Amino acid sequence: MSKQIDTIDEKSLADYLERDMAGFYGPVTAKKFSNGQSNPTFLLSAKSGRYVLRRKPPGVLLPSAHAVDREYRVLKALAHTDVPVAQAFHLCEDDAIIGSMFYVMSYVQGQVYWDPSLPEFSKADRGAVYDEIIRVMAALHSVDISTAGLTDYGKSGNYFERQINRWTKQYRASETEAIPVMDRLIDGLNTKLPDDNSPACLIHGDYRLDNLMLGENDTRIIAVLDWELSTLGNPLADLAYFCMGLRLPKTAHSNGLAGIDRSELGIPSEEAIVAQYCQFRGVEKIDHWNFYLAFSYFRLAAIAQGVYKRSLTGNASNKNAAKLGEMVHVLATMAIELIED
């Protein structure tokens, strides 16, 4: 792995931020967070306080990937909404400062949980956490994009058609070997693409437990993290992606709830999660649910392939990135079973 991904020229960063970011005073130390697959993230400790820095990985990247400038924009836009986010302070588009574009945001003190079975919580509190997850998701999808200044944050037209095209291109650009089940899946998704007449709304794109920060010893979400994949589109993409994550097996590469008795843990079923979301959003029913789930598996498989390809060139952010290549076939197979059912 490239050492450049794990380190920052702290003097160059401090000199720049003291000059260009209001209220910042150095010196600064930067420590990389160990988790995360995409944009390297650092804890900054400075004389003026603690901050978080998100940067593009250095090196050759896929087109439109790692858009930290979009993350910064959406954080600024959500500052006065019901969606909890960190405060965005400064965007630097000059690669010369630390080697790639970056932004700085507030450090939020809380807890991120990776295991969706939530062993740290009581049965009652597990249910409360999942209620909160769906409530915040619905709040996100209810943001007035005009008031937030995000009407041009995504393209118009059928969201899923655009996304299938985009992730097919990303997958092809990072393809390291032929995977026939992925080819079948791409054909199947295009064949079964439903009409999409829903009004565009802001969607997160990677809405899952470990991208949500809860308060210390609390069931309340205090910050939604990692907005790299956010855009305007169909909100059912977020809902299906979250539910897809719960369907995954618990392995070295994924934390899912497949084969686990959720009722025993106090965690709602997929049907209950969907029903609760529909109640929050005033939706009567959801058609084509299996398609939305299959699309979620496909997109995650394409992302996993991209991370794997970056691991081969030495600029993946996480040391376990190479192992994700093994997941592409597994995810594509799970998706095919949904759309060919």
N, C-alpha and C positions, 0 to 999 in steps of 0.2 A: 504493500500500500504506500502511496506517495506520502512522505512526511509533510508535504506542503498543506495537506488537507487538515492536519491535526494542530498546526502551529500558525501563529499570527505574529507579524512584526509589531510588537506591543508599542515600541516608541513611535513608529510611523502612525499607528492608530491613535495613540494619545495626542500626538501633535495635531493630527487632523481634527479629532473631535473637539479638542479645546478651542480650535479656531472656528469650527463650523456648527457645533451642536450646543445650543444654549444650555447653560448650567452645568456643563461637563468640566471636571477638573481631574487631571492625571496626577501621578502616573497610573497605569492600568496593568492588570494581569488578566490574561485570557485563558480559561480552562475549558476544553472541549467536553460537552456532554457525551457520554458513551453511547446513548441510544439514538436511534434515528437512521434512516437509510438514505435520505435524499440530500437536503441542504444542511451542511455542517453547522452546528449550533454551539455557541460558546457562552459561558458565564463570564461577564466582565466585572472585575472588582476594581473600583477606582476611588479616588479621594472623595468624589462627589456622590458615591453610592454604588449599588450593584445594578447591572443591566444585563440584557441578553442580546447577543449579536447572531444574526442569521446571514450566511453568505452563500453565494453560488460556489459549487465545487470548482476548483481550477481545472484547466485542461479542456479537451474537446468534448462538447456536450451535444445531446440531441436537440434539434430545433425546437424552440418554445418551451423546453424543459427548465426547471429550476428558476422559475420567474419570481425572484425575491422582491422585485419591484411591484408585482401584482399583490404579493402578500402585504407589503407595506401599505399599498393603496387601500386594500379592503379593511385593514385594521384601523386606518384613519377614518374610513367611512362608517365603521360600526361603533365608533367611540361614544355616540349618544343614542344608542339603541338598546333594546332589551337583551342583546346577545353579549355575554361577558367576554371581553378580550383584553389583552395587554395593551398598554398605551404605546403607540408608535411614536418615536422621537425623531429619527433622522434616517434618510436614505442616501447612500453614497453610490453613485453610478460610475465612479472613477476607479477602474481596475488597478491603477498604479498604487493605491494606498495600501491594500493588503493582498493584492493579486486577483481579486474578483469583486463584483458588485456585492454590497451588503447593506443591511439596515440594523438599527439599534432600537430596542423596545424596552419597556419596563420589566423588571424582574418581579414575578408574581410568586409569593410564598404559598405553596400548596402541595398537593400530593397527586401524582399520576399513578394509576393502577393499570397493570398489564394483563392480569388474569381476569377474564369476564365472569368467573365464578365468584369473585370477590371474597376470598377466604378471610380477609381482614374484618369483614362486617357481619353483623347479626342477620338472621333471616329477614327480619322486618326492615332493617336498613338496606339490605340488598334491593328489596323491592322499591324502596324510596330512591335509591340511586338510579335505577332504571326508569322510574317515573320522571326524574329530573332530566335524564338523557333525552327522553322523548319530548319533554316540555321545551327544552332549549333548542332541539332540532326544529320543532314547530315554530318557535319564536324566530329562528333564523330564516325560515322559509316565508315568514310573514313580514319581513323587513320591506319597507317601501323603497324600492330601488331608485325611484325618482328623487325622493327626499334625501336619500343617502348619496346621490350623485353617481350612481352605478348603472345608469341605463345603457351605457356603451361598454360594460364590463364583459359582455359575451356577444356572440353572434345570434341572429334570428334564424328561424326555421326549425326543423325537427332536430331536437337536441340529441337523441340517441343515434340518428343517422350521422350527424356530425362527429359524435364521439367514437362511433365504430370506425369511421374513416380515419380519424386522428390516431386512435390507438393501434389500428392496423398499420399505419405508416410508421408509428413509433416502434411497434413490434418488428416490422420488417427491417427497420434501420438498425436494430440491435440483435437480429437473428444470428445465432451462432451455429445452428444446425436445423435441419428440417424436423418439425414436430407435426405429424399428420393430423393429430386430434385438434391442434390449434387451427389448421387450415379448414377442417370440417366445421369447427365452431364459428369461424369468421363467415363462412358461406351460410351457415344456419341462421346466424343473427341477421344477416342482410335479407334472407328470405322471409323471416318471421317478424320483420320490423313493423311495429304497430304505428298507426297515426298518432301524432303528437300535437294536440291543439291547446295544451295547457299554457296559461300565461307564464312567461319567463319570470323566474325569481332567483334570488341569490342562493346558491348551493355550495356546500363546503367541499365536496369531492373526495374527502377522506375521513368521513365522520365515523369515528370508532372510539372505544373506551380510552385507549392510550393517547388520544389527541384531545382529551378533556382533562382539565386540572380541577380537582375538588379541593375544598378547604380542608385544612388539617382537622382530622377527626370529625368530618362533616360529610353530609350527603349532598351538599350544594355545589354546583359547578361554578367556579370563579373565573375560569378562562378557557375558551376554545382555542386550541393550538393548531399550528401547521396548516396554513391557508394556501399552500402552493397550488393545489388543484382546484381552487374555488373559481366559479364562473357563474354565468346566468344559464339557467336550464330547467329541466324538469325535476321537481323536488323528490319524486319517487326514486330517483337515482341514489340520493342520500339514504333514504329509508331502506331500500333494497340492499345497499352496500353494508349498512349496519347489520341487517338481519343475516346477510351472507356471512359476515364475520362470526356470528354466533353458530352458524352451521358447520364451520370448519372443525376438523379434528384437532385435538391438543397434541402437538408434535414439537420437535425442536425448532420448527420454523413458523409455527402458527399457534395462537391461543384461541381455541374455540370451545364450544359446549356440546359438540356432537357426542351422543351417547350418554349424556349426563342428565339426571332427573332434575329438571329446573324447578319443578314445584316443591321438591324437597328443600331446595336452597332458597326458595322465596323469589326466584327470578321468573318473570312472566314468560309465557310461551310466545312464539312468533305471532300467532293469531292475536294474542292479547296486545302485543306491541303495535301491530298494524291497526287494530281497532282503536287503541288509545290515540295514536297519531291522527287517525281519521277524525276522531272526536275533537281534538285540538284544532284541526284545520277545517272542520266542517265539510269533510269529504264523505260522500255516501258509500262508495265502494271503490275497489281498485281492480281493474281488469288487467290481464296480461302479466300477472305477478311473476310467473316463471321466467318470462322473457327478461324482466328487470333484474331478477336474481342472476340469470345466466350472463347478462351483460356485465354485472358486477364481477363475476368470476373471471370473465374475459379481460376486463380492464386490469384487474389485479395481476393476472398472468402476464399481461404485457408490461406492467410496471416491474414485476419480478424479473422478467427477461432483461429489461433495461438495467436494473441494478446488477444483475449477473454479468452483463456485458461490461459495465463499468469496472467491476471487480477484476476482470481480465486485463484491463488497461491501467489499473492501479489508482483510479480516482473515485472509488466508491467510499461513502462516508462511514460505513459500518463494517467491522472485520468479519462479520458473518454473511456478508453480501453474496459470496460465492455459493453458499448453500441454497440461496433462493432459486438458483437455476433448476434445482430438482423439483421445485413446486409448480413449475409451468405446466407440465404434463398432468399433474394431479388436479390443478384448478380447471384446466380445460376439460378434463374428463368429467368432473362434477357438473360443469356447465352444460355439456352435451347431453347428459342424462335429463336435464331439466327441459331443454327445448326439443328433444327427440322423444319425450315421454308421450 
